[in-house]
Amino acid sequence: MEMYDEMDLKPSAAVVAGRCGTWRLALAKLGVRQRSERQYTERDCLSAIHNLTDDLGHEPTTDEFTNSDYSPSLKVVYSYFDSWDDAKEAAGVVGYGHQHPEEEADEFFEMLEDAEPK
């Protein structure tokens, strides 16, 4: 929207957004696809898998992950990992429920440290 206003075109971005409902809707009506402003990291993927596993009490399936409210999407997870099993292993949730909670917490925090950008 700022970029449009900087070009000093008429009507203004505010007028376009007002007539279309929102600026995003105006762009969509023009067929302009916007990149997501949020860039997810490997750590975001691992945290989402781990948190969903905690919520479910078992290793999540891809369907359970896709149907959850957690972000990022499964597509983003696959951009970091070759398979769902690899992602679950990296998140430390393989065999979830077979360890003491303290051991699971230790493994999770180790995984987060390993995923930190260097």
N, C-alpha and C positions, 0 to 999 in steps of 0.2 A: 504494500500500500504506500509506504514511504517513497519507494522508487518511482511509482506512478506519479505521486504528487510532485516529486523533484523534476519530472519532465514538463511540469506546468501545462498539462493537457486539460481540456474541458470535455465533459464535466469533471469535477473533482472526484477523487477517490471516495470521499464521504458521500457524495451524491450517488455514485455508482453503487456503493455498498448499501445505501439506504433504499435504492430502488430494487435491488436484488435480494435484500434481506441481510446479507453479510458480504464482506469482501471475498471470503472463501467461496460462497455460492456464486458470486459474480465470476470468479475465475473458473469455477466448474462449468458454468453455462457457456463460457468461451472455449472449453475443452482444455484449459491449462491445468496440468497436474503439478501439484506442489510437493516438494520433498518434505518429508517429516522433519520438523525442527529438532526432534529428539533423536540423538544417535546413541543406540544402546551398545554397551560394552559386554565383553564376555562375563564379567562379574555380575552384570544385571541379569544375564541369562541364568547363571548358576544360582543366584539368590532366588529368582522366581521359581526355579525347579525345587530348590530346597524348601522354600516356604510353602509351596503347594503340597509337597510331600508331608510336611508337618501337619498341614490342615487335613489331609486325607488319612494320614496314619499308615500309608503304604506308598510304594513306588508308583508314581503317576504314569498313566499311559499317555500316548500322544493325544488321544481324544480328550482325556481329562484335562490335559494342559491347554489344548485349544479352546475348550469350553469353559475354562476358568477366567477369572477377572485379572489374572496376572499378565504383566507385560515384561518382556517383549513377546512378539508372536513366535510361533514355532518356526516360521521361515527365517527369522533372525537367529534363532538357536542353531538352525542348520547351517547358517553362514559361518558359524564358529566351530561346529562339530560335524563329523562325518556321519554320525548316526545318533538316534535318540539314546541308545545304550551308552555311547561315548559321552553324551551330555550328562546323563544320569550318573555315570561313573565319576566324571569330573566334579559334579555337584556333591558327591559323597553320599548319594542316597541308595545305591545298590545294596540290597540286603537290609533296607530300613526296617527297624523294629526288632532286629536281632542283636542290637548292641544296647548298652546302658546309655541313657540320655547324655551323661557327661562325655562319653566317648564320641557320640554323634556330634555334640557341640564342639569338641576339640577338633574333629575332622573338618567340620564346616569352617571354623576360623582358620585352619591351616589352608583350606582350599581358597578362601578369600585372599589370604596373604599371597598365595601362588598366582592368583589372577590379577594382582595389583600391577598396573603399568610400571615398567621399570624406567 
